[in-house]
Every structure is written in structure tokens, then in C-alpha cells.
Amino acid sequence: MKFEHIYKEAAKENMPTLLLLHGTGGNEKDLLPLADMIAPDASVLGVRGNVLENGMPRFFRRISEGVFDEEDLIFRTNELNEFLNEASEKYKFDRHNIIAIGYSNGANIAASLLYHHASSLKGAALFHAMVPRRGVDIPNLEDLSVFVGAGKADPLIPAEETKELIDQLRDAGAHVTEHWGEGGHQLTRDEVIDAKSWFEEKVIK
């Protein structure tokens, strides 16, 4: 299969599979503690990005900080979507019941899945994400629930960027839950707790 990954089967039947997508420099195991906090009974598919930037794994190339290589982004998004098809067959989980949990670069590729493949995810928790692409027609996302976690003092992602992402997702029909912390680009306990509430109330309701 095309990605280094780790898979853990659900402790309970009919639970979603959590697609774990790390930030720059992470790996397929990075977000396992996050998954345990948000949905300990769910299946887990942790994936390592295929692109290296100065030796650090990422999910797609960038031209500079905050400037994506759009051609590579599209290619890598399609590659990840195809991997999910293959993984669901190999591990026998429901292809239509995948919830992405992404941080930073991982959240950006998760958002790109939503922008390019309407049926790729049932929902997503996007921690510190950016708008993946502009000037594209986003599919109908009316059946999707999305959590967006952001820091008001994030030095890498201006608040207006996050608000634009939220607006675009809502315009496409997605049900978006927002968390705005006072901190920067790092994950906080408060937003993880809010993400757990979102998962329990909006995803497995």
C-alpha cells in the first residue's frame, strides 16, 4: 500500500474509523493519544505523509510557508483517497464511515479531501487548518459534520484564514462547530475536550 500506516480495530461495533493525519514532521502514531481522548472505542487508521521537507514527513509539498504546491496537493489528495479505498477493503471497515482527525498539515489534506471528494469522509476534526484551495467548486457537504479548532494568536494561520475556511465549508452545506482558543498553533486540552463533545453529539448521535 502507498502509505506507511497503522490500523487498530474498533472496541465497539459500528463505530467510525478515525483517519489520523499528522502535522509536519509527524508520523502515523503521532495522533494516537488524541484519538484515545476523542473516541477511544473507534477504529484508528494512522497515516504517514509521503512527502519529505528537510527530512520531515508531510502530506503534500509547499512552495513556502502558507503557500501550497496546488498541483502536488491535488495529486496527493487523490492518492490518499485511493488509499482509503484500498485500506477499507484490506481491513474490512466501512468506507463510508471515516472521520478524519488532522492537525496542521494533516488538517489541510483532510480539508482538501472535503474540497475534492465529497464522499471520501463522513466528517472531520480540523485542528489549525488553512483553506486548501481557492476558486474551486466545493462538492455538496450537507451530510457532513466538521469541527474546526483554531488559536486566536496562531502565528502561522491568521484568524481570517480560518474564518474563510469555515465560511466555505458552511456555504457547501457542512455543519461546522468552531473552537477558538486564546493560544497559538499548538493543540490545547480545551479544544480536544470540545472535539470530543462534538464527536459524541454530532458524529455518533
N, C-alpha and C positions, 0 to 999 in steps of 0.2 A: 504494500500500500504506500501511497505517496508521502505520508506524513509520519514522523515519529509520534507515537501516541500511547496513551494508557487508557484502559477501559475497566470500569468497575460496575458490576451488575447491581440493579436496584435491590434494596432490602424489602421493598413492598411492591406488589404487583400494580401495574397501570400508572406508575409514577413516570414523569418525563425523564428524558435523558438530558443531562446538563452538558452542554458543549463548552469546555473551558478554554479560553483564549487569552494567553498571557500578554504582558506588556513587553516592550523592547528589552532584550537581554534575558528574558524568562525562558521557561521550558514547560513541558506538558504536565509537570507536577506542581507548578507554582501556585495554582489556584485551588488545589485540593482542600486546603483549610477553609477557603471561602465557601466552597461547595458544602462542606460539612456544617458550616454555620447557617447557610441559607436553606438547604434541603438535604439533610443527612440521609434520607431514605431513597433519594433519587439515584438513577444510574448516572455514571460520570464518564465522559469521553474527553480526556485532556489531550490537547494537540499542540505540537511544537511547530512554530513557523519555519518555512523552508528558505527564507531569505536571511543572509548574514550581512550585518552592518558593523564593520570593525570587529568581527568575531561574535557579535551579539545577534541571536535569533530574532527575526521579525516576520510578520505575515506578508508584507509587501515592501517594495522599495520606496524611498522618498528622495526627492531632489535636494531638499534642505529641510530644516525644522519647520513643520507645519505645511510643507508643500509636497504633495504626493505625486508619485510617478503614476499617472492615471492609467496608462497602458498596462503597466505591471499590476496595478490594483485590480483591474478588470480580469486579467489572466489568473491572478491568484485567487480572486473571489470565485471564479468558475471552477478552479482546481479544488478549492475547499468544498464547494457544493457537491462536486462529483465524489469527493472522498466521503462525504456524509452518506451518499447513496451506497457506496461500497461498504462502509462500516456498518450501516444498518442491516445489510444482508449478512455480513460476517458474524455480527454479534446478536442478530435477531432482535433488535429493538425497533420500536415504531418510528419510522422515518418522519411521520407527521406529528410527532410529539417531542420535538427537540427545543430546548430553551438554551439560548446562548448566554453565557456569563463572560463578559470581556472587560479587560482593563486596558486603557490607553490604546496602544496599537492593536491589541486584541479586540477592544470595543469598536475600533474603526473598521476592522474587517467584518465584524458582526453587523455593523450598520450597513456596510456595503452589500452583505448578503440580503438584507431587507430591501435595499435600493434596486437590486438586480434580479432577485429570485424570490418572488412573493411567497412561494410555498416551501421555502428552504427551512424556515423556523416557525415555531408556534408562538414564540415570544423571545424577549431578550432583556438582559440587565446590562446596560451600557454604563460603565464607570469611566468617567473622564474621557469622553469621546468627542470627535470632531465631525463636521459634515464630510462624508466620504467623497461625494462628487456634487457638482452644481450643474444646472442646465440639463438635467435628465428627467424623464418621466418616471416617477416612482410608482411601482405597482399598487394595486388596491390592498391596503393593510388593515381593513376594517375588522378582521377577526383576531388581530394581534394585540397583545398587551406588552408594553415596553416600560422598563424602569430606567431612568436616567439619573445618575449620580454625578454631582459636579461640585467643585470648590470655588467659592466666590473670589478667592485670591490665587487661583491657579495661574502660575506664570507662563504655562505653555498653551493654555486654551482660554481665550477671553470669554467672558460670560455671554457676549453677543453671539459668539460661535455656537455655544451650547444652545442658546435660545433659538437660533436659526435651525439647528438640528431638530429640536423639539417641535417647532412650528411645521417643518417639512413632514415629519412623521405624522403629526396630527392632521395636516392637510390631506395626507394619504389615507386617513381613516384609523390610524393606530390609536389605541388607548394608552396615553402616556402618564406615568406617575413620576413626579420630579422630586429630587432631593438636592437642596442647596446647602452645603456646609460652609463654614467660615474659613476653612483651610485652603491648602493649595492643591497640588497634583496627586498627593498621596491618598490612599484609601483610608477612610476613617471608620471607627466602630459604629458610629451613629448611622452612616449611610448603609452599612452592611445590615444593621438591625432593620432599617427601613426596607431594604431589599428583601429581607426575609418575610416581613409583613406583606409586601407586595406579592411575593411568590405564593404565600398561603391564602391571600384574599382574592387575588386576581388570576392566578395561574391554575391552582388546583381547587378552586372554589366549587 
